[in-house]
Amino acid sequence: MDSVEKKIDIKLVLSVIATGILSFAGVVVEMAMNITFPTLIEEFGIGTSTVQWLTTGYLLM
């Protein structure tokens, strides 16, 4: 029987790596934004729920 060699497409590998890097960066940015909650609440005089919505909107853009 012939052995079947499977080649992994380089675009697939790069896509997986890029997705991993972007996911990690998203987590880091989200943690940084959570740290700023008290400052944002005090600076703008708004509630916690408003800050959460604002940071969620920022992260989605």
PDB file of N, CA, C, O and CB in Angstrom:
ATOM      1  N   MET A   1       0.835  -1.179   0.000  1.00  0.00           N
ATOM      2  CA  MET A   1       0.000   0.000   0.000  1.00  0.00           C
ATOM      3  C   MET A   1       0.882   1.245   0.000  1.00  0.00           C
ATOM      4  O   MET A   1       1.942   1.277   0.625  1.00  0.00           O
ATOM      5  CB  MET A   1      -0.951  -0.004   1.211  1.00  0.00           C
ATOM      6  N   ASP A   2       0.430   2.243  -0.698  1.00  0.00           N
ATOM      7  CA  ASP A   2       1.156   3.503  -0.753  1.00  0.00           C
ATOM      8  C   ASP A   2       0.873   4.306   0.505  1.00  0.00           C
ATOM      9  O   ASP A   2      -0.256   4.360   0.993  1.00  0.00           O
ATOM     10  CB  ASP A   2       0.773   4.307  -2.011  1.00  0.00           C
ATOM     11  N   SER A   3       1.908   4.916   1.007  1.00  0.00           N
ATOM     12  CA  SER A   3       1.690   5.785   2.162  1.00  0.00           C
ATOM     13  C   SER A   3       1.189   7.140   1.666  1.00  0.00           C
ATOM     14  O   SER A   3       1.707   7.699   0.700  1.00  0.00           O
ATOM     15  CB  SER A   3       3.001   5.946   3.005  1.00  0.00           C
ATOM     16  N   VAL A   4       0.198   7.635   2.332  1.00  0.00           N
ATOM     17  CA  VAL A   4      -0.415   8.900   1.931  1.00  0.00           C
ATOM     18  C   VAL A   4       0.153  10.001   2.811  1.00  0.00           C
ATOM     19  O   VAL A   4       0.023   9.969   4.035  1.00  0.00           O
ATOM     20  CB  VAL A   4      -1.978   8.841   2.041  1.00  0.00           C
ATOM     21  N   GLU A   5       0.780  10.968   2.174  1.00  0.00           N
ATOM     22  CA  GLU A   5       1.327  12.100   2.913  1.00  0.00           C
ATOM     23  C   GLU A   5       0.335  13.254   2.847  1.00  0.00           C
ATOM     24  O   GLU A   5      -0.164  13.620   1.783  1.00  0.00           O
ATOM     25  CB  GLU A   5       2.714  12.525   2.348  1.00  0.00           C
ATOM     26  N   LYS A   6       0.075  13.802   4.004  1.00  0.00           N
ATOM     27  CA  LYS A   6      -0.826  14.944   4.063  1.00  0.00           C
ATOM     28  C   LYS A   6       0.004  16.204   4.273  1.00  0.00           C
ATOM     29  O   LYS A   6       0.835  16.273   5.179  1.00  0.00           O
ATOM     30  CB  LYS A   6      -1.883  14.774   5.198  1.00  0.00           C
ATOM     31  N   LYS A   7      -0.229  17.183   3.434  1.00  0.00           N
ATOM     32  CA  LYS A   7       0.456  18.452   3.583  1.00  0.00           C
ATOM     33  C   LYS A   7      -0.495  19.437   4.246  1.00  0.00           C
ATOM     34  O   LYS A   7      -1.669  19.536   3.891  1.00  0.00           O
ATOM     35  CB  LYS A   7       0.955  18.988   2.214  1.00  0.00           C
ATOM     36  N   ILE A   8       0.034  20.143   5.195  1.00  0.00           N
ATOM     37  CA  ILE A   8      -0.758  21.159   5.871  1.00  0.00           C
ATOM     38  C   ILE A   8      -0.560  22.468   5.117  1.00  0.00           C
ATOM     39  O   ILE A   8       0.568  22.900   4.880  1.00  0.00           O
ATOM     40  CB  ILE A   8      -0.354  21.299   7.384  1.00  0.00           C
ATOM     41  N   ASP A   9      -1.650  23.075   4.753  1.00  0.00           N
ATOM     42  CA  ASP A   9      -1.612  24.331   4.011  1.00  0.00           C
ATOM     43  C   ASP A   9      -1.039  25.431   4.901  1.00  0.00           C
ATOM     44  O   ASP A   9      -1.471  25.596   6.042  1.00  0.00           O
ATOM     45  CB  ASP A   9      -3.029  24.718   3.503  1.00  0.00           C
ATOM     46  N   ILE A  10      -0.067  26.183   4.383  1.00  0.00           N
ATOM     47  CA  ILE A  10       0.573  27.240   5.156  1.00  0.00           C
ATOM     48  C   ILE A  10      -0.415  28.327   5.545  1.00  0.00           C
ATOM     49  O   ILE A  10      -0.277  28.923   6.614  1.00  0.00           O
ATOM     50  CB  ILE A  10       1.721  27.843   4.371  1.00  0.00           C
ATOM     51  N   LYS A  11      -1.410  28.601   4.705  1.00  0.00           N
ATOM     52  CA  LYS A  11      -2.422  29.610   5.036  1.00  0.00           C
ATOM     53  C   LYS A  11      -3.249  29.187   6.248  1.00  0.00           C
ATOM     54  O   LYS A  11      -3.634  30.018   7.070  1.00  0.00           O
ATOM     55  CB  LYS A  11      -3.344  29.858   3.833  1.00  0.00           C
ATOM     56  N   LEU A  12      -3.515  27.892   6.346  1.00  0.00           N
ATOM     57  CA  LEU A  12      -4.267  27.391   7.490  1.00  0.00           C
ATOM     58  C   LEU A  12      -3.464  27.568   8.774  1.00  0.00           C
ATOM     59  O   LEU A  12      -4.003  27.996   9.794  1.00  0.00           O
ATOM     60  CB  LEU A  12      -4.637  25.911   7.290  1.00  0.00           C
ATOM     61  N   VAL A  13      -2.189  27.243   8.724  1.00  0.00           N
ATOM     62  CA  VAL A  13      -1.329  27.381   9.899  1.00  0.00           C
ATOM     63  C   VAL A  13      -1.239  28.841  10.321  1.00  0.00           C
ATOM     64  O   VAL A  13      -1.366  29.156  11.504  1.00  0.00           O
ATOM     65  CB  VAL A  13       0.076  26.820   9.615  1.00  0.00           C
ATOM     66  N   LEU A  14      -1.023  29.729   9.362  1.00  0.00           N
ATOM     67  CA  LEU A  14      -0.940  31.150   9.680  1.00  0.00           C
ATOM     68  C   LEU A  14      -2.256  31.690  10.225  1.00  0.00           C
ATOM     69  O   LEU A  14      -2.254  32.555  11.101  1.00  0.00           O
ATOM     70  CB  LEU A  14      -0.532  31.936   8.449  1.00  0.00           C
ATOM     71  N   SER A  15      -3.371  31.193   9.721  1.00  0.00           N
ATOM     72  CA  SER A  15      -4.680  31.614  10.219  1.00  0.00           C
ATOM     73  C   SER A  15      -4.877  31.189  11.669  1.00  0.00           C
ATOM     74  O   SER A  15      -5.393  31.959  12.479  1.00  0.00           O
ATOM     75  CB  SER A  15      -5.796  31.035   9.345  1.00  0.00           C
ATOM     76  N   VAL A  16      -4.473  29.985  11.994  1.00  0.00           N
ATOM     77  CA  VAL A  16      -4.602  29.495  13.366  1.00  0.00           C
ATOM     78  C   VAL A  16      -3.706  30.297  14.304  1.00  0.00           C
ATOM     79  O   VAL A  16      -4.124  30.655  15.405  1.00  0.00           O
ATOM     80  CB  VAL A  16      -4.251  27.997  13.444  1.00  0.00           C
ATOM     81  N   ILE A  17      -2.487  30.578  13.878  1.00  0.00           N
ATOM     82  CA  ILE A  17      -1.565  31.364  14.705  1.00  0.00           C
ATOM     83  C   ILE A  17      -2.097  32.783  14.903  1.00  0.00           C
ATOM     84  O   ILE A  17      -2.062  33.307  16.016  1.00  0.00           O
ATOM     85  CB  ILE A  17      -0.161  31.406  14.062  1.00  0.00           C
ATOM     86  N   ALA A  18      -2.588  33.407  13.831  1.00  0.00           N
ATOM     87  CA  ALA A  18      -3.130  34.761  13.928  1.00  0.00           C
ATOM     88  C   ALA A  18      -4.343  34.807  14.857  1.00  0.00           C
ATOM     89  O   ALA A  18      -4.494  35.746  15.638  1.00  0.00           O
ATOM     90  CB  ALA A  18      -3.513  35.280  12.538  1.00  0.00           C
ATOM     91  N   THR A  19      -5.193  33.808  14.771  1.00  0.00           N
ATOM     92  CA  THR A  19      -6.365  33.753  15.646  1.00  0.00           C
ATOM     93  C   THR A  19      -5.941  33.635  17.104  1.00  0.00           C
ATOM     94  O   THR A  19      -6.522  34.285  17.973  1.00  0.00           O
ATOM     95  CB  THR A  19      -7.273  32.573  15.261  1.00  0.00           C
ATOM     96  N   GLY A  20      -4.947  32.820  17.374  1.00  0.00           N
ATOM     97  CA  GLY A  20      -4.443  32.675  18.741  1.00  0.00           C
ATOM     98  C   GLY A  20      -3.862  33.964  19.278  1.00  0.00           C
ATOM     99  O   GLY A  20      -4.123  34.338  20.421  1.00  0.00           O
ATOM    100  N   ILE A  21      -3.067  34.655  18.455  1.00  0.00           N
ATOM    101  CA  ILE A  21      -2.463  35.915  18.887  1.00  0.00           C
ATOM    102  C   ILE A  21      -3.529  36.973  19.141  1.00  0.00           C
ATOM    103  O   ILE A  21      -3.465  37.690  20.140  1.00  0.00           O
ATOM    104  CB  ILE A  21      -1.463  36.417  17.839  1.00  0.00           C
ATOM    105  N   LEU A  22      -4.506  37.077  18.250  1.00  0.00           N
ATOM    106  CA  LEU A  22      -5.568  38.071  18.424  1.00  0.00           C
ATOM    107  C   LEU A  22      -6.438  37.756  19.651  1.00  0.00           C
ATOM    108  O   LEU A  22      -6.877  38.667  20.353  1.00  0.00           O
ATOM    109  CB  LEU A  22      -6.444  38.134  17.160  1.00  0.00           C
ATOM    110  N   SER A  23      -6.681  36.478  19.901  1.00  0.00           N
ATOM    111  CA  SER A  23      -7.456  36.107  21.088  1.00  0.00           C
ATOM    112  C   SER A  23      -6.714  36.503  22.360  1.00  0.00           C
ATOM    113  O   SER A  23      -7.310  37.039  23.295  1.00  0.00           O
ATOM    114  CB  SER A  23      -7.748  34.594  21.094  1.00  0.00           C
ATOM    115  N   PHE A  24      -5.415  36.238  22.388  1.00  0.00           N
ATOM    116  CA  PHE A  24      -4.603  36.604  23.545  1.00  0.00           C
ATOM    117  C   PHE A  24      -4.593  38.119  23.728  1.00  0.00           C
ATOM    118  O   PHE A  24      -4.737  38.609  24.848  1.00  0.00           O
ATOM    119  CB  PHE A  24      -3.164  36.073  23.389  1.00  0.00           C
ATOM    120  N   ALA A  25      -4.426  38.858  22.644  1.00  0.00           N
ATOM    121  CA  ALA A  25      -4.417  40.316  22.726  1.00  0.00           C
ATOM    122  C   ALA A  25      -5.759  40.846  23.226  1.00  0.00           C
ATOM    123  O   ALA A  25      -5.801  41.809  23.990  1.00  0.00           O
ATOM    124  CB  ALA A  25      -4.087  40.925  21.359  1.00  0.00           C
ATOM    125  N   GLY A  26      -6.852  40.219  22.797  1.00  0.00           N
ATOM    126  CA  GLY A  26      -8.176  40.626  23.257  1.00  0.00           C
ATOM    127  C   GLY A  26      -8.349  40.439  24.752  1.00  0.00           C
ATOM    128  O   GLY A  26      -8.953  41.278  25.421  1.00  0.00           O
ATOM    129  N   VAL A  27      -7.824  39.344  25.279  1.00  0.00           N
ATOM    130  CA  VAL A  27      -7.902  39.091  26.720  1.00  0.00           C
ATOM    131  C   VAL A  27      -7.084  40.121  27.485  1.00  0.00           C
ATOM    132  O   VAL A  27      -7.527  40.620  28.519  1.00  0.00           O
ATOM    133  CB  VAL A  27      -7.411  37.667  27.052  1.00  0.00           C
ATOM    134  N   VAL A  28      -5.900  40.444  26.991  1.00  0.00           N
ATOM    135  CA  VAL A  28      -5.054  41.437  27.659  1.00  0.00           C
ATOM    136  C   VAL A  28      -5.734  42.805  27.670  1.00  0.00           C
ATOM    137  O   VAL A  28      -5.731  43.487  28.694  1.00  0.00           O
ATOM    138  CB  VAL A  28      -3.680  41.532  26.966  1.00  0.00           C
ATOM    139  N   VAL A  29      -6.313  43.209  26.546  1.00  0.00           N
ATOM    140  CA  VAL A  29      -6.993  44.506  26.468  1.00  0.00           C
ATOM    141  C   VAL A  29      -8.210  44.516  27.391  1.00  0.00           C
ATOM    142  O   VAL A  29      -8.485  45.517  28.052  1.00  0.00           O
ATOM    143  CB  VAL A  29      -7.420  44.815  25.009  1.00  0.00           C
ATOM    144  N   GLU A  30      -8.929  43.410  27.433  1.00  0.00           N
ATOM    145  CA  GLU A  30     -10.108  43.340  28.312  1.00  0.00           C
ATOM    146  C   GLU A  30      -9.707  43.478  29.776  1.00  0.00           C
ATOM    147  O   GLU A  30     -10.377  44.175  30.539  1.00  0.00           O
ATOM    148  CB  GLU A  30     -10.865  42.015  28.097  1.00  0.00           C
ATOM    149  N   MET A  31      -8.629  42.823  30.172  1.00  0.00           N
ATOM    150  CA  MET A  31      -8.167  42.945  31.560  1.00  0.00           C
ATOM    151  C   MET A  31      -7.727  44.376  31.855  1.00  0.00           C
ATOM    152  O   MET A  31      -8.004  44.902  32.933  1.00  0.00           O
ATOM    153  CB  MET A  31      -7.005  41.963  31.836  1.00  0.00           C
ATOM    154  N   ALA A  32      -7.052  45.001  30.913  1.00  0.00           N
ATOM    155  CA  ALA A  32      -6.617  46.383  31.110  1.00  0.00           C
ATOM    156  C   ALA A  32      -7.812  47.312  31.261  1.00  0.00           C
ATOM    157  O   ALA A  32      -7.784  48.229  32.082  1.00  0.00           O
ATOM    158  CB  ALA A  32      -5.738  46.842  29.942  1.00  0.00           C
ATOM    159  N   MET A  33      -8.854  47.088  30.485  1.00  0.00           N
ATOM    160  CA  MET A  33     -10.047  47.924  30.592  1.00  0.00           C
ATOM    161  C   MET A  33     -10.755  47.707  31.933  1.00  0.00           C
ATOM    162  O   MET A  33     -11.275  48.660  32.514  1.00  0.00           O
ATOM    163  CB  MET A  33     -11.009  47.627  29.433  1.00  0.00           C
ATOM    164  N   ASN A  34     -10.780  46.481  32.424  1.00  0.00           N
ATOM    165  CA  ASN A  34     -11.424  46.209  33.713  1.00  0.00           C
ATOM    166  C   ASN A  34     -10.700  46.918  34.856  1.00  0.00           C
ATOM    167  O   ASN A  34     -11.327  47.322  35.835  1.00  0.00           O
ATOM    168  CB  ASN A  34     -11.468  44.699  33.979  1.00  0.00           C
ATOM    169  N   ILE A  35      -9.394  47.068  34.731  1.00  0.00           N
ATOM    170  CA  ILE A  35      -8.629  47.758  35.759  1.00  0.00           C
ATOM    171  C   ILE A  35      -8.987  49.235  35.806  1.00  0.00           C
ATOM    172  O   ILE A  35      -8.907  49.864  36.861  1.00  0.00           O
ATOM    173  CB  ILE A  35      -7.134  47.586  35.516  1.00  0.00           C
ATOM    174  N   THR A  36      -9.378  49.783  34.678  1.00  0.00           N
ATOM    175  CA  THR A  36      -9.694  51.219  34.619  1.00  0.00           C
ATOM    176  C   THR A  36     -11.123  51.556  35.045  1.00  0.00           C
ATOM    177  O   THR A  36     -11.486  52.732  35.071  1.00  0.00           O
ATOM    178  CB  THR A  36      -9.469  51.724  33.221  1.00  0.00           C
ATOM    179  N   PHE A  37     -11.937  50.564  35.378  1.00  0.00           N
ATOM    180  CA  PHE A  37     -13.335  50.828  35.762  1.00  0.00           C
ATOM    181  C   PHE A  37     -13.464  51.891  36.854  1.00  0.00           C
ATOM    182  O   PHE A  37     -14.212  52.849  36.662  1.00  0.00           O
ATOM    183  CB  PHE A  37     -13.988  49.543  36.236  1.00  0.00           C
ATOM    184  N   PRO A  38     -12.772  51.770  37.986  1.00  0.00           N
ATOM    185  CA  PRO A  38     -12.945  52.783  39.039  1.00  0.00           C
ATOM    186  C   PRO A  38     -12.572  54.196  38.571  1.00  0.00           C
ATOM    187  O   PRO A  38     -13.235  55.169  38.929  1.00  0.00           O
ATOM    188  CB  PRO A  38     -12.101  52.412  40.252  1.00  0.00           C
ATOM    189  N   THR A  39     -11.518  54.296  37.777  1.00  0.00           N
ATOM    190  CA  THR A  39     -11.102  55.608  37.273  1.00  0.00           C
ATOM    191  C   THR A  39     -12.149  56.191  36.335  1.00  0.00           C
ATOM    192  O   THR A  39     -12.465  57.378  36.414  1.00  0.00           O
ATOM    193  CB  THR A  39      -9.754  55.501  36.552  1.00  0.00           C
ATOM    194  N   LEU A  40     -12.686  55.361  35.448  1.00  0.00           N
ATOM    195  CA  LEU A  40     -13.711  55.837  34.517  1.00  0.00           C
ATOM    196  C   LEU A  40     -14.980  56.249  35.249  1.00  0.00           C
ATOM    197  O   LEU A  40     -15.598  57.257  34.907  1.00  0.00           O
ATOM    198  CB  LEU A  40     -14.034  54.758  33.486  1.00  0.00           C
ATOM    199  N   ILE A  41     -15.368  55.477  36.251  1.00  0.00           N
ATOM    200  CA  ILE A  41     -16.567  55.803  37.035  1.00  0.00           C
ATOM    201  C   ILE A  41     -16.394  57.154  37.719  1.00  0.00           C
ATOM    202  O   ILE A  41     -17.297  57.990  37.691  1.00  0.00           O
ATOM    203  CB  ILE A  41     -16.854  54.701  38.087  1.00  0.00           C
ATOM    204  N   GLU A  42     -15.234  57.364  38.330  1.00  0.00           N
ATOM    205  CA  GLU A  42     -14.978  58.611  39.044  1.00  0.00           C
ATOM    206  C   GLU A  42     -14.829  59.791  38.084  1.00  0.00           C
ATOM    207  O   GLU A  42     -15.377  60.866  38.326  1.00  0.00           O
ATOM    208  CB  GLU A  42     -13.725  58.477  39.899  1.00  0.00           C
ATOM    209  N   GLU A  43     -14.090  59.586  37.000  1.00  0.00           N
ATOM    210  CA  GLU A  43     -13.814  60.674  36.060  1.00  0.00           C
ATOM    211  C   GLU A  43     -15.067  61.183  35.355  1.00  0.00           C
ATOM    212  O   GLU A  43     -15.252  62.390  35.196  1.00  0.00           O
ATOM    213  CB  GLU A  43     -12.812  60.217  35.032  1.00  0.00           C
ATOM    214  N   PHE A  44     -15.929  60.251  34.932  1.00  0.00           N
ATOM    215  CA  PHE A  44     -17.106  60.642  34.164  1.00  0.00           C
ATOM    216  C   PHE A  44     -18.388  60.701  34.994  1.00  0.00           C
ATOM    217  O   PHE A  44     -19.425  61.137  34.493  1.00  0.00           O
ATOM    218  CB  PHE A  44     -17.296  59.691  33.028  1.00  0.00           C
ATOM    219  N   GLY A  45     -18.330  60.269  36.250  1.00  0.00           N
ATOM    220  CA  GLY A  45     -19.501  60.319  37.119  1.00  0.00           C
ATOM    221  C   GLY A  45     -20.638  59.440  36.632  1.00  0.00           C
ATOM    222  O   GLY A  45     -21.800  59.843  36.672  1.00  0.00           O
ATOM    223  N   ILE A  46     -20.306  58.233  36.171  1.00  0.00           N
ATOM    224  CA  ILE A  46     -21.313  57.302  35.654  1.00  0.00           C
ATOM    225  C   ILE A  46     -21.288  56.017  36.468  1.00  0.00           C
ATOM    226  O   ILE A  46     -20.371  55.786  37.257  1.00  0.00           O
ATOM    227  CB  ILE A  46     -21.071  56.997  34.153  1.00  0.00           C
ATOM    228  N   GLY A  47     -22.306  55.184  36.266  1.00  0.00           N
ATOM    229  CA  GLY A  47     -22.420  53.942  37.013  1.00  0.00           C
ATOM    230  C   GLY A  47     -21.607  52.807  36.395  1.00  0.00           C
ATOM    231  O   GLY A  47     -21.085  52.915  35.285  1.00  0.00           O
ATOM    232  N   THR A  48     -21.522  51.729  37.147  1.00  0.00           N
ATOM    233  CA  THR A  48     -20.758  50.566  36.716  1.00  0.00           C
ATOM    234  C   THR A  48     -21.320  49.955  35.435  1.00  0.00           C
ATOM    235  O   THR A  48     -20.564  49.587  34.536  1.00  0.00           O
ATOM    236  CB  THR A  48     -20.734  49.525  37.817  1.00  0.00           C
ATOM    237  N   SER A  49     -22.638  49.846  35.352  1.00  0.00           N
ATOM    238  CA  SER A  49     -23.238  49.232  34.165  1.00  0.00           C
ATOM    239  C   SER A  49     -22.942  50.044  32.904  1.00  0.00           C
ATOM    240  O   SER A  49     -22.732  49.478  31.831  1.00  0.00           O
ATOM    241  CB  SER A  49     -24.752  49.088  34.350  1.00  0.00           C
ATOM    242  N   THR A  50     -22.928  51.365  33.034  1.00  0.00           N
ATOM    243  CA  THR A  50     -22.618  52.219  31.882  1.00  0.00           C
ATOM    244  C   THR A  50     -21.168  52.020  31.445  1.00  0.00           C
ATOM    245  O   THR A  50     -20.881  51.945  30.250  1.00  0.00           O
ATOM    246  CB  THR A  50     -22.875  53.706  32.220  1.00  0.00           C
ATOM    247  N   VAL A  51     -20.261  51.937  32.408  1.00  0.00           N
ATOM    248  CA  VAL A  51     -18.848  51.700  32.085  1.00  0.00           C
ATOM    249  C   VAL A  51     -18.687  50.350  31.401  1.00  0.00           C
ATOM    250  O   VAL A  51     -17.924  50.225  30.443  1.00  0.00           O
ATOM    251  CB  VAL A  51     -17.972  51.762  33.361  1.00  0.00           C
ATOM    252  N   GLN A  52     -19.397  49.345  31.884  1.00  0.00           N
ATOM    253  CA  GLN A  52     -19.313  48.020  31.264  1.00  0.00           C
ATOM    254  C   GLN A  52     -19.790  48.070  29.818  1.00  0.00           C
ATOM    255  O   GLN A  52     -19.158  47.480  28.941  1.00  0.00           O
ATOM    256  CB  GLN A  52     -20.142  46.997  32.059  1.00  0.00           C
ATOM    257  N   TRP A  53     -20.894  48.765  29.556  1.00  0.00           N
ATOM    258  CA  TRP A  53     -21.383  48.879  28.187  1.00  0.00           C
ATOM    259  C   TRP A  53     -20.411  49.644  27.302  1.00  0.00           C
ATOM    260  O   TRP A  53     -20.187  49.265  26.152  1.00  0.00           O
ATOM    261  CB  TRP A  53     -22.738  49.558  28.170  1.00  0.00           C
ATOM    262  N   LEU A  54     -19.837  50.711  27.826  1.00  0.00           N
ATOM    263  CA  LEU A  54     -18.874  51.487  27.051  1.00  0.00           C
ATOM    264  C   LEU A  54     -17.626  50.681  26.702  1.00  0.00           C
ATOM    265  O   LEU A  54     -17.154  50.723  25.566  1.00  0.00           O
ATOM    266  CB  LEU A  54     -18.481  52.731  27.817  1.00  0.00           C
ATOM    267  N   THR A  55     -17.097  49.951  27.675  1.00  0.00           N
ATOM    268  CA  THR A  55     -15.910  49.153  27.397  1.00  0.00           C
ATOM    269  C   THR A  55     -16.217  47.980  26.478  1.00  0.00           C
ATOM    270  O   THR A  55     -15.375  47.593  25.668  1.00  0.00           O
ATOM    271  CB  THR A  55     -15.306  48.649  28.690  1.00  0.00           C
ATOM    272  N   THR A  56     -17.404  47.415  26.593  1.00  0.00           N
ATOM    273  CA  THR A  56     -17.797  46.335  25.679  1.00  0.00           C
ATOM    274  C   THR A  56     -17.889  46.864  24.254  1.00  0.00           C
ATOM    275  O   THR A  56     -17.421  46.221  23.315  1.00  0.00           O
ATOM    276  CB  THR A  56     -19.147  45.713  26.109  1.00  0.00           C
ATOM    277  N   GLY A  57     -18.490  48.031  24.098  1.00  0.00           N
ATOM    278  CA  GLY A  57     -18.567  48.652  22.782  1.00  0.00           C
ATOM    279  C   GLY A  57     -17.185  48.942  22.213  1.00  0.00           C
ATOM    280  O   GLY A  57     -16.933  48.722  21.029  1.00  0.00           O
ATOM    281  N   TYR A  58     -16.291  49.436  23.067  1.00  0.00           N
ATOM    282  CA  TYR A  58     -14.923  49.719  22.638  1.00  0.00           C
ATOM    283  C   TYR A  58     -14.225  48.450  22.170  1.00  0.00           C
ATOM    284  O   TYR A  58     -13.549  48.448  21.142  1.00  0.00           O
ATOM    285  CB  TYR A  58     -14.129  50.367  23.774  1.00  0.00           C
ATOM    286  N   LEU A  59     -14.390  47.382  22.921  1.00  0.00           N
ATOM    287  CA  LEU A  59     -13.731  46.123  22.570  1.00  0.00           C
ATOM    288  C   LEU A  59     -14.291  45.510  21.292  1.00  0.00           C
ATOM    289  O   LEU A  59     -13.570  44.827  20.565  1.00  0.00           O
ATOM    290  CB  LEU A  59     -13.866  45.134  23.709  1.00  0.00           C
ATOM    291  N   LEU A  60     -15.565  45.746  21.014  1.00  0.00           N
ATOM    292  CA  LEU A  60     -16.172  45.186  19.801  1.00  0.00           C
ATOM    293  C   LEU A  60     -15.739  45.933  18.538  1.00  0.00           C
ATOM    294  O   LEU A  60     -15.822  45.400  17.431  1.00  0.00           O
ATOM    295  CB  LEU A  60     -17.691  45.218  19.918  1.00  0.00           C
ATOM    296  N   MET A  61     -15.281  47.159  18.714  1.00  0.00           N
ATOM    297  CA  MET A  61     -14.840  47.918  17.546  1.00  0.00           C
ATOM    298  C   MET A  61     -13.441  47.530  17.248  1.00  0.00           C
ATOM    299  O   MET A  61     -12.848  48.041  16.298  1.00  0.00           O
ATOM    300  CB  MET A  61     -14.949  49.434  17.761  1.00  0.00           C
TER     301      MET A  61
END
